[in-house]
Amino acid sequence: MIKNQNRSFWIGASDTSMVMGNWVTETFKNWWLIKLGIDVNRFKSWKMDCGNIIEIPIIRAIERKEGKKIKIGRYPYYNFFLRLRVNYDGLRKEEVIEIKTTGKGFKSIPKNYWQQCQVLMYRKKKKRCALYEYQMQDVDYLNPYFPDIDLNRLKRHEIEYDREFIENEYLPRLRYLASCLRLKKFPKVEEYVEYRNKKCSRLVASTNEDSKRCA
């Protein structure tokens, strides 16, 4: 659950599509201004608010249906070096829980949701994420504080942890963006390529040195 709406100087799991996307777009520029604390996200809607309000009732309905407790995610988990702040809807011993409300539902898991769930699993060292999709109807927006959760509109998707995505694609980008946040500067694609090449060169050199010691 997201309580702190201040998004500056931290990168969240829900920001993963921006981390993995195109850094030269106007959308990315506006997002980065928010991260630098220069601008704020002013976009709000009643539907978004309702989606957040109804998450806990959905979790309680899942508990009743499956007969297993879910720990509500009340506090964010941090990685200060990576400037990573991750909020959880719910947690179980074997999996993280993510709730998504939707108007029309989705046939397959959207890419940005899949990426977000990967980061959720990474931060809590879990191998599985249960993504619950709840299809909203007009009546749900009339009184979201006391909703009547219809289990027929609830669907569970299971996502397995993809270590290769996290280690080879996500973390190199996140480390660079975290360094840019600390320096309060805009990321540059050319600079990132150089940054990553240097990291790879050090890794190769370290591996070669270890091989010599073992020879």
VORO-905534 format. One record per residue (C-alpha): residue number from 1; x, y, z. Coordinates in nm, 3 decimals, always signed. Each point is the difference from the previous one (the first is absolute). Last residue first. Example, Ala and Ser with C-alpha at 12.3 -4.5 7.8 and 13.67 -1.06 7.14 Angstrom:
BEGIN
+-----+---------+---------+---------+
! num !       u !       v !       w !
+-----+---------+---------+---------+
!   2 !  +1.367 !  -0.106 !  +0.714 !
!   1 !  -0.137 !  -0.344 !  +0.066 !
+-----+---------+---------+---------+
% end
This chain:
BEGIN
+-----+---------+---------+---------+
! num !       u !       v !       w !
+-----+---------+---------+---------+
! 215 !  +4.509 !  -2.222 !  -1.235 !
! 214 !  -0.237 !  +0.117 !  +0.277 !
! 213 !  +0.181 !  +0.329 !  +0.053 !
! 212 !  +0.012 !  +0.058 !  -0.374 !
! 211 !  -0.375 !  -0.066 !  -0.031 !
! 210 !  -0.070 !  +0.251 !  +0.278 !
! 209 !  +0.197 !  +0.263 !  -0.191 !
! 208 !  -0.192 !  -0.077 !  -0.319 !
! 207 !  -0.332 !  +0.037 !  +0.185 !
! 206 !  +0.108 !  +0.334 !  +0.150 !
! 205 !  +0.106 !  +0.128 !  -0.342 !
! 204 !  -0.331 !  -0.114 !  -0.151 !
! 203 !  -0.196 !  +0.172 !  +0.279 !
! 202 !  +0.204 !  +0.318 !  -0.031 !
! 201 !  -0.062 !  +0.006 !  -0.376 !
! 200 !  -0.373 !  -0.056 !  +0.053 !
! 199 !  -0.021 !  +0.294 !  +0.242 !
! 198 !  +0.191 !  +0.220 !  -0.242 !
! 197 !  -0.233 !  -0.102 !  -0.284 !
! 196 !  -0.302 !  +0.082 !  +0.217 !
! 195 !  +0.121 !  +0.352 !  +0.075 !
! 194 !  +0.089 !  +0.063 !  -0.365 !
! 193 !  -0.348 !  -0.115 !  -0.109 !
! 192 !  -0.151 !  +0.213 !  +0.279 !
! 191 !  +0.193 !  +0.305 !  -0.113 !
! 190 !  -0.126 !  -0.043 !  -0.354 !
! 189 !  -0.360 !  -0.036 !  +0.126 !
! 188 !  +0.022 !  +0.313 !  +0.213 !
! 187 !  -0.163 !  +0.026 !  +0.343 !
! 186 !  -0.086 !  +0.349 !  +0.129 !
! 185 !  +0.184 !  +0.125 !  +0.306 !
! 184 !  -0.052 !  +0.016 !  +0.376 !
! 183 !  +0.335 !  -0.168 !  +0.079 !
! 182 !  -0.170 !  -0.247 !  +0.234 !
! 181 !  -0.284 !  -0.038 !  -0.248 !
! 180 !  +0.243 !  -0.062 !  -0.285 !
! 179 !  +0.172 !  -0.272 !  +0.204 !
! 178 !  -0.339 !  -0.161 !  +0.062 !
! 177 !  -0.072 !  +0.013 !  -0.374 !
! 176 !  +0.326 !  -0.187 !  -0.068 !
! 175 !  -0.071 !  -0.265 !  +0.261 !
! 174 !  -0.358 !  -0.040 !  -0.128 !
! 173 !  +0.114 !  -0.054 !  -0.358 !
! 172 !  +0.251 !  -0.269 !  +0.097 !
! 171 !  -0.259 !  -0.152 !  +0.239 !
! 170 !  -0.280 !  -0.042 !  -0.255 !
! 169 !  +0.156 !  -0.175 !  -0.299 !
! 168 !  +0.260 !  -0.260 !  +0.098 !
! 167 !  -0.074 !  -0.058 !  +0.370 !
! 166 !  -0.376 !  +0.052 !  +0.009 !
! 165 !  -0.085 !  -0.147 !  -0.340 !
! 164 !  +0.229 !  -0.301 !  +0.055 !
! 163 !  -0.150 !  -0.068 !  +0.344 !
! 162 !  -0.351 !  -0.035 !  -0.138 !
! 161 !  -0.225 !  -0.073 !  +0.300 !
! 160 !  -0.316 !  -0.189 !  -0.086 !
! 159 !  -0.331 !  +0.177 !  -0.054 !
! 158 !  -0.333 !  -0.155 !  +0.103 !
! 157 !  -0.324 !  +0.162 !  -0.115 !
! 156 !  -0.314 !  -0.006 !  +0.217 !
! 155 !  -0.339 !  +0.123 !  -0.122 !
! 154 !  -0.273 !  +0.181 !  +0.192 !
! 153 !  -0.326 !  +0.098 !  -0.171 !
! 152 !  -0.178 !  -0.317 !  +0.111 !
! 151 !  +0.122 !  +0.075 !  +0.352 !
! 150 !  -0.236 !  +0.298 !  +0.015 !
! 149 !  +0.124 !  +0.230 !  +0.276 !
! 148 !  -0.287 !  +0.195 !  +0.156 !
! 147 !  +0.169 !  +0.330 !  +0.069 !
! 146 !  -0.015 !  +0.201 !  +0.322 !
! 145 !  +0.261 !  +0.273 !  -0.048 !
! 144 !  -0.035 !  -0.006 !  -0.381 !
! 143 !  -0.358 !  +0.136 !  +0.007 !
! 142 !  -0.112 !  +0.128 !  -0.339 !
! 141 !  +0.312 !  -0.109 !  -0.191 !
! 140 !  -0.072 !  -0.370 !  +0.046 !
! 139 !  -0.350 !  +0.042 !  -0.147 !
! 138 !  +0.148 !  +0.100 !  -0.335 !
! 137 !  +0.179 !  -0.332 !  -0.037 !
! 136 !  +0.360 !  -0.096 !  +0.078 !
! 135 !  +0.175 !  -0.314 !  -0.124 !
! 134 !  +0.238 !  -0.124 !  +0.266 !
! 133 !  +0.334 !  -0.140 !  -0.116 !
! 132 !  +0.207 !  -0.174 !  +0.264 !
! 131 !  +0.374 !  -0.032 !  -0.065 !
! 130 !  +0.152 !  -0.276 !  +0.210 !
! 129 !  +0.376 !  +0.043 !  -0.008 !
! 128 !  +0.244 !  -0.288 !  +0.025 !
! 127 !  +0.368 !  -0.062 !  +0.075 !
! 126 !  +0.030 !  +0.239 !  +0.294 !
! 125 !  +0.313 !  +0.190 !  +0.104 !
! 124 !  -0.200 !  +0.292 !  +0.142 !
! 123 !  +0.162 !  +0.266 !  -0.223 !
! 122 !  +0.024 !  -0.229 !  -0.303 !
! 121 !  -0.359 !  -0.121 !  +0.025 !
! 120 !  -0.141 !  +0.353 !  -0.009 !
! 119 !  +0.243 !  +0.085 !  -0.280 !
! 118 !  -0.129 !  -0.289 !  -0.212 !
! 117 !  -0.358 !  +0.102 !  +0.080 !
! 116 !  +0.058 !  +0.345 !  -0.148 !
! 115 !  +0.139 !  -0.153 !  -0.320 !
! 114 !  -0.304 !  -0.225 !  -0.039 !
! 113 !  -0.233 !  +0.293 !  +0.063 !
! 112 !  +0.181 !  +0.212 !  -0.261 !
! 111 !  -0.021 !  -0.284 !  -0.254 !
! 110 !  -0.375 !  -0.045 !  +0.036 !
! 109 !  -0.101 !  -0.348 !  +0.122 !
! 108 !  -0.214 !  -0.173 !  -0.261 !
! 107 !  -0.368 !  +0.021 !  -0.088 !
! 106 !  -0.052 !  +0.314 !  +0.206 !
! 105 !  -0.301 !  +0.128 !  +0.191 !
! 104 !  -0.236 !  +0.262 !  -0.134 !
! 103 !  -0.009 !  +0.254 !  +0.282 !
! 102 !  +0.301 !  -0.108 !  +0.200 !
! 101 !  +0.105 !  -0.023 !  +0.362 !
! 100 !  +0.345 !  -0.143 !  +0.066 !
!  99 !  +0.104 !  -0.164 !  +0.328 !
!  98 !  +0.353 !  -0.130 !  +0.057 !
!  97 !  +0.084 !  -0.272 !  +0.249 !
!  96 !  +0.353 !  -0.121 !  +0.068 !
!  95 !  +0.065 !  -0.371 !  +0.037 !
!  94 !  +0.107 !  -0.294 !  +0.218 !
!  93 !  -0.026 !  +0.148 !  +0.348 !
!  92 !  -0.289 !  +0.222 !  -0.102 !
!  91 !  +0.004 !  +0.372 !  -0.062 !
!  90 !  -0.251 !  +0.267 !  -0.098 !
!  89 !  -0.043 !  +0.327 !  -0.187 !
!  88 !  +0.374 !  +0.062 !  +0.012 !
!  87 !  +0.190 !  +0.326 !  -0.031 !
!  86 !  +0.357 !  +0.007 !  -0.132 !
!  85 !  +0.246 !  +0.285 !  +0.038 !
!  84 !  +0.320 !  -0.028 !  -0.206 !
!  83 !  +0.263 !  +0.273 !  +0.015 !
!  82 !  +0.248 !  -0.272 !  -0.106 !
!  81 !  +0.233 !  +0.080 !  +0.290 !
!  80 !  -0.291 !  +0.055 !  +0.238 !
!  79 !  -0.177 !  -0.329 !  -0.063 !
!  78 !  -0.333 !  +0.050 !  +0.170 !
!  77 !  -0.311 !  -0.198 !  +0.091 !
!  76 !  -0.322 !  +0.199 !  +0.033 !
!  75 !  -0.234 !  -0.035 !  +0.298 !
!  74 !  -0.357 !  -0.126 !  +0.034 !
!  73 !  +0.011 !  -0.305 !  -0.227 !
!  72 !  -0.299 !  -0.197 !  +0.129 !
!  71 !  +0.098 !  -0.351 !  +0.108 !
!  70 !  -0.216 !  -0.254 !  -0.181 !
!  69 !  -0.160 !  -0.290 !  +0.186 !
!  68 !  -0.101 !  -0.318 !  -0.181 !
!  67 !  -0.349 !  -0.149 !  -0.033 !
!  66 !  -0.007 !  +0.053 !  -0.377 !
!  65 !  -0.341 !  +0.168 !  -0.031 !
!  64 !  +0.002 !  +0.170 !  +0.339 !
!  63 !  +0.353 !  +0.128 !  -0.047 !
!  62 !  -0.079 !  +0.119 !  -0.354 !
!  61 !  -0.301 !  +0.195 !  +0.135 !
!  60 !  +0.225 !  +0.164 !  +0.260 !
!  59 !  +0.244 !  +0.096 !  -0.277 !
!  58 !  -0.283 !  +0.152 !  -0.207 !
!  57 !  -0.119 !  +0.199 !  +0.304 !
!  56 !  +0.361 !  +0.124 !  +0.039 !
!  55 !  +0.033 !  +0.108 !  -0.364 !
!  54 !  -0.330 !  +0.192 !  -0.018 !
!  53 !  +0.143 !  +0.334 !  +0.110 !
!  52 !  +0.285 !  -0.008 !  -0.253 !
!  51 !  -0.226 !  -0.075 !  -0.298 !
!  50 !  -0.249 !  +0.257 !  +0.125 !
!  49 !  +0.270 !  +0.268 !  +0.000 !
!  48 !  +0.099 !  -0.091 !  -0.356 !
!  47 !  -0.364 !  +0.014 !  -0.112 !
!  46 !  -0.049 !  +0.334 !  +0.174 !
!  45 !  +0.289 !  +0.146 !  -0.197 !
!  44 !  +0.333 !  +0.158 !  +0.076 !
!  43 !  +0.276 !  +0.148 !  -0.213 !
!  42 !  +0.202 !  +0.265 !  +0.179 !
!  41 !  +0.328 !  -0.188 !  +0.001 !
!  40 !  +0.249 !  +0.246 !  +0.143 !
!  39 !  +0.285 !  +0.197 !  -0.159 !
!  38 !  +0.356 !  +0.089 !  +0.093 !
!  37 !  +0.031 !  -0.281 !  +0.257 !
!  36 !  +0.262 !  -0.180 !  -0.209 !
!  35 !  -0.233 !  -0.299 !  -0.037 !
!  34 !  -0.281 !  +0.227 !  -0.118 !
!  33 !  +0.229 !  +0.155 !  -0.261 !
!  32 !  +0.091 !  -0.356 !  -0.101 !
!  31 !  -0.363 !  -0.082 !  -0.078 !
!  30 !  -0.033 !  +0.312 !  -0.216 !
!  29 !  +0.313 !  -0.093 !  -0.195 !
!  28 !  -0.118 !  -0.360 !  -0.037 !
!  27 !  -0.330 !  +0.112 !  -0.149 !
!  26 !  +0.177 !  +0.247 !  -0.230 !
!  25 !  +0.193 !  -0.292 !  -0.147 !
!  24 !  +0.376 !  -0.050 !  +0.003 !
!  23 !  +0.019 !  -0.267 !  +0.270 !
!  22 !  -0.193 !  -0.269 !  -0.187 !
!  21 !  -0.123 !  -0.272 !  +0.235 !
!  20 !  +0.150 !  -0.236 !  +0.259 !
!  19 !  +0.020 !  +0.252 !  +0.284 !
!  18 !  -0.333 !  +0.149 !  -0.109 !
!  17 !  -0.165 !  -0.345 !  -0.004 !
!  16 !  +0.148 !  -0.063 !  +0.344 !
!  15 !  -0.163 !  +0.304 !  +0.158 !
!  14 !  -0.268 !  -0.213 !  +0.173 !
!  13 !  +0.283 !  -0.171 !  +0.190 !
!  12 !  +0.100 !  +0.337 !  +0.138 !
!  11 !  +0.290 !  +0.236 !  -0.066 !
!  10 !  +0.075 !  +0.250 !  +0.275 !
!   9 !  +0.133 !  +0.356 !  -0.007 !
!   8 !  -0.350 !  +0.152 !  -0.036 !
!   7 !  -0.314 !  -0.215 !  +0.003 !
!   6 !  -0.179 !  +0.171 !  +0.290 !
!   5 !  -0.330 !  -0.187 !  +0.027 !
!   4 !  +0.096 !  -0.171 !  +0.326 !
!   3 !  -0.283 !  -0.241 !  +0.080 !
!   2 !  +0.028 !  -0.253 !  -0.281 !
!   1 !  -0.134 !  -0.343 !  +0.094 !
+-----+---------+---------+---------+
% end
